[in-house]
Amino acid sequence: MNIPRLEPTRPLRVLALAKQIPVFADMQLGPDGRLVRDGLVLHMNDYCRRGVALGLQIARASGGTLSVLTLGPPSADTVCREAIAFGADAGFHVTDPAFAGSDTLATARALAASVEYLGPFDLILAGRNSVDADTGQVPPQLADLLELPFACGVRRLRLSGERLLLLLEHNDEWLNAEVELPVVLSCAERLIDPCKIKDPAIWAGVDGARIRAISAAELGPGPWGAAASPTSVGPIRTLEIDRRGEMLAGGLAEQADRAIAVLDERGALSAAAGAAGLAPGRGLAAELPAAGRGGPAVGVLIEPARERHTRELLGAAASLAATIGGHVVALGPGAGGELGSFGADAVHRIIAGGTGAGAVPGDSHGGLVEEDVATVVGDWARDVQPWGILAPSTAWGREVASRVAARLGAGLTGDAVGLACEAGRLIADKPAFGGYVVAAIACSSAIQMATVRSGVLPLPEPREAADPAVSEIIVTPRRRLRVVSRTRDDDADQLAHADVVIGVGMGVHTTHYERLRADARKIGAALCATRKVTDVNAMPRARQVGITGHTISPRLYIAIGLSGKFNHTVGVRSSGSIVAVNPDRDAPIFDWCDVGFVADWREVFDELIPRLEGALAT
Ligand SMILES: Cc1cc2nc3c(=O)[nH]c(=O)nc-3n(C[C@H](O)[C@H](O)[C@H](O)COP(=O)(O)OP(=O)(O)OC[C@H]3O[C@@H](n4cnc5c(N)ncnc54)[C@H](O)[C@@H]3O)c2cc1C
């Protein structure tokens, strides 16, 4: 953890947003697939804990104040209490039955109205996302509604007068950026030690007078809640996964033979088998349709240097466009005519003009940040009124899409794992609660939007080059957030697309990584890791899988040297088949697996890898 360098020159009014969420490990779903709320343990979202902790340091260093703002039912006042017990000066609890059924945009609107009512604030700190819904949409939507700059995933911060120097964590990318106050920031996991007061008796002792309840009427006429939400939740299905749970016995060679037999039976050795619970392409064509001409537009936001994800999105958009008799428009910095063979019928390349052009030599984003791209896409959408807009669910895609949705009042489904067109409308499958449930989300707005997870949609073969019309849209960058450098230390798509993944925990010593990598290559597996492993920098942060890392759905997941704590396993729950290797028979990973070896991973791999190599090759 790093210590923020704080050199303020005046007292700052800091506001930290804190959401109350259920404790995952205690969560239960009723027979209707809905969350059982009775007796549910609720607490402050883990990322918001970072915002409160950072806010307190900044408030103290500047001689200013830290207030905490939460929107939620009466029970949500406990997050204000915990933050005040931790050192915050005041709590604002926006609570009213009128807010029931708020989606992310309605939540952002209510928070924006609260900030305007209670403010001004110099700095607004949010969590990167809430770990229950995992959209990451509210912070950028709030920034957009307040007309403020936004920086996502702050991992390191230096405050110098009015200027913030930030290190931002975006998927597999690191950005150094500068911004001036006032600003909205979202906090990454390892920014700072979290605000946490474990003993509820201490929060209970907090003077209730320091928490101010705010009603909907105080914020204005609305509409609020469900009435202000452009998305609606349709049928919900729970992800029931039939795990074999077979603990292997006998000699290791015999165990490895048995493991192969079980995996074969489960289809884990065949490339045709998919993940356990996702239904990504409901109705989407596996092959690219012919080029579309006219009709409604389906927009696709093109993030630079994410080719495979781009191809998946364009393929899905082409399939949706064919269903509605429309066409596909690709928009983004660096977008070009080559996108025609992946499904684009028209391309708008977004280019920085004016004095801000080319600020960082070699920047793949051409000197444009998310806010600039959102301006172009928002104007285009207002003009063209597209049927829908798809974006990657990366940090970039989530911010651009969130800002566009806020400007258009459009429904936005975050991190969809499936898309379909039903009765002419977009249905996006959204996993929630760590993938325990998948909800079909529809939009009531004319323009329908979704960010889509990498590696879940079909990747159609390219079609004959279709020569799309390419035009340039020039935008003058606002340069409120200035990216000074951008580096990648990994390729997040590699993990997202891997059929076979080996999950590595602290039980694998780093001196054995070379051997592990050689074994992984033999079976074409990608590596991912537990948080403890990425905490000690043994693997890049983008390899972390779990509640505060990625969710993956490979055909085969082989867990070695990891205990299988809930916070990790929830991220691999929808894998097709799971093999667990751990010398501790009581390790929780064995409750999640199809076959389990109670042994040292190296001895198991001596037997298993050659067999898998042969079986996966056929
Ligand atoms: C808010 C929060 C968020 C979190 N988010 C995440 C997340 O996103 N992802 C995540 O992974 N964790 C997350 N964690 C941490 C998580 O709870 C666990 O602490 C972590 O996953 C454990 O890592 P591990 O299994 O590598 O280590 P350990 O729990 O230390 O387990 C190591 C295992 O290795 C086994 N082992 C030892 N030697 C061998 C050998 N030779 N062969 C095979 N096995 C061996 C041991 O028996 C042991 O079971 C989070 C925690 C919190 C509080």
Ligand as a Chemical Component Dictionary entry (heavy atoms), coordinates in Angstrom:
data_LIG
# 
_chem_comp.id                   LIG 
_chem_comp.type                 NON-POLYMER 
_chem_comp.pdbx_formal_charge   0 
_chem_comp.three_letter_code    LIG 
# 
loop_
_chem_comp_atom.comp_id 
_chem_comp_atom.atom_id 
_chem_comp_atom.alt_atom_id 
_chem_comp_atom.type_symbol 
_chem_comp_atom.charge 
_chem_comp_atom.model_Cartn_x 
_chem_comp_atom.model_Cartn_y 
_chem_comp_atom.model_Cartn_z 
_chem_comp_atom.pdbx_ordinal 
LIG C1  C1  C 0 -12.328 -7.366  -0.065 1  
LIG C2  C2  C 0 -11.521 -8.543  -0.522 2  
LIG C3  C3  C 0 -11.435 -8.800  -1.875 3  
LIG C4  C4  C 0 -10.698 -9.907  -2.332 4  
LIG N1  N1  N 0 -10.638 -10.143 -3.664 5  
LIG C5  C5  C 0 -9.970  -11.222 -4.102 6  
LIG C6  C6  C 0 -9.923  -11.536 -5.487 7  
LIG O1  O1  O 0 -10.456 -10.816 -6.339 8  
LIG N2  N2  N 0 -9.244  -12.616 -5.877 9  
LIG C7  C7  C 0 -8.601  -13.440 -4.976 10 
LIG O2  O2  O 0 -7.982  -14.431 -5.407 11 
LIG N3  N3  N 0 -8.634  -13.181 -3.671 12 
LIG C8  C8  C 0 -9.283  -12.088 -3.202 13 
LIG N4  N4  N 0 -9.272  -11.813 -1.890 14 
LIG C9  C9  C 0 -8.420  -12.614 -1.003 15 
LIG C10 C10 C 0 -9.022  -13.978 -0.688 16 
LIG O3  O3  O 0 -9.977  -13.837 0.328  17 
LIG C11 C11 C 0 -7.924  -14.988 -0.264 18 
LIG O4  O4  O 0 -7.185  -14.438 0.803  19 
LIG C12 C12 C 0 -6.956  -15.327 -1.394 20 
LIG O5  O5  O 0 -7.664  -15.702 -2.557 21 
LIG C13 C13 C 0 -6.085  -16.500 -0.964 22 
LIG O6  O6  O 0 -5.031  -16.665 -1.877 23 
LIG P1  P1  P 0 -4.307  -18.065 -2.022 24 
LIG O7  O7  O 0 -5.323  -19.136 -2.145 25 
LIG O8  O8  O 0 -3.296  -17.914 -3.091 26 
LIG O9  O9  O 0 -3.482  -18.197 -0.663 27 
LIG P2  P2  P 0 -3.702  -19.073 0.612  28 
LIG O10 O10 O 0 -5.081  -18.904 1.152  29 
LIG O11 O11 O 0 -2.565  -18.763 1.490  30 
LIG O12 O12 O 0 -3.613  -20.557 0.075  31 
LIG C14 C14 C 0 -2.453  -21.182 -0.390 32 
LIG C15 C15 C 0 -2.820  -22.624 -0.631 33 
LIG O13 O13 O 0 -1.770  -23.287 -1.267 34 
LIG C16 C16 C 0 -1.801  -24.633 -0.858 35 
LIG N5  N5  N 0 -0.505  -25.216 -1.151 36 
LIG C17 C17 C 0 0.661   -25.073 -0.487 37 
LIG N6  N6  N 0 1.629   -25.773 -1.082 38 
LIG C18 C18 C 0 1.088   -26.381 -2.142 39 
LIG C19 C19 C 0 1.584   -27.246 -3.149 40 
LIG N7  N7  N 0 2.853   -27.609 -3.181 41 
LIG N8  N8  N 0 0.747   -27.696 -4.107 42 
LIG C20 C20 C 0 -0.554  -27.327 -4.116 43 
LIG N9  N9  N 0 -1.067  -26.510 -3.172 44 
LIG C21 C21 C 0 -0.264  -26.043 -2.206 45 
LIG C22 C22 C 0 -2.093  -24.539 0.628  46 
LIG O14 O14 O 0 -2.600  -25.759 1.137  47 
LIG C23 C23 C 0 -3.134  -23.411 0.638  48 
LIG O15 O15 O 0 -4.451  -23.950 0.550  49 
LIG C24 C24 C 0 -10.018 -10.742 -1.403 50 
LIG C25 C25 C 0 -10.131 -10.473 -0.032 51 
LIG C26 C26 C 0 -10.855 -9.396  0.400  52 
LIG C27 C27 C 0 -10.950 -9.134  1.883  53 
# 
loop_
_chem_comp_bond.comp_id 
_chem_comp_bond.atom_id_1 
_chem_comp_bond.atom_id_2 
_chem_comp_bond.value_order 
_chem_comp_bond.pdbx_ordinal 
LIG C1  C2  SING 1  
LIG C2  C3  SING 2  
LIG C2  C26 DOUB 3  
LIG C3  C4  DOUB 4  
LIG C4  N1  SING 5  
LIG C4  C24 SING 6  
LIG N1  C5  DOUB 7  
LIG C5  C6  SING 8  
LIG C5  C8  SING 9  
LIG C6  O1  DOUB 10 
LIG C6  N2  SING 11 
LIG N2  C7  SING 12 
LIG C7  O2  DOUB 13 
LIG C7  N3  SING 14 
LIG N3  C8  DOUB 15 
LIG C8  N4  SING 16 
LIG N4  C9  SING 17 
LIG N4  C24 SING 18 
LIG C9  C10 SING 19 
LIG C10 O3  SING 20 
LIG C10 C11 SING 21 
LIG C11 O4  SING 22 
LIG C11 C12 SING 23 
LIG C12 O5  SING 24 
LIG C12 C13 SING 25 
LIG C13 O6  SING 26 
LIG O6  P1  SING 27 
LIG P1  O7  DOUB 28 
LIG P1  O8  SING 29 
LIG P1  O9  SING 30 
LIG O9  P2  SING 31 
LIG P2  O10 DOUB 32 
LIG P2  O11 SING 33 
LIG P2  O12 SING 34 
LIG O12 C14 SING 35 
LIG C14 C15 SING 36 
LIG C15 O13 SING 37 
LIG C15 C23 SING 38 
LIG O13 C16 SING 39 
LIG C16 N5  SING 40 
LIG C16 C22 SING 41 
LIG N5  C17 SING 42 
LIG N5  C21 SING 43 
LIG C17 N6  DOUB 44 
LIG N6  C18 SING 45 
LIG C18 C19 SING 46 
LIG C18 C21 DOUB 47 
LIG C19 N7  SING 48 
LIG C19 N8  DOUB 49 
LIG N8  C20 SING 50 
LIG C20 N9  DOUB 51 
LIG N9  C21 SING 52 
LIG C22 O14 SING 53 
LIG C22 C23 SING 54 
LIG C23 O15 SING 55 
LIG C24 C25 DOUB 56 
LIG C25 C26 SING 57 
LIG C26 C27 SING 58 
# 
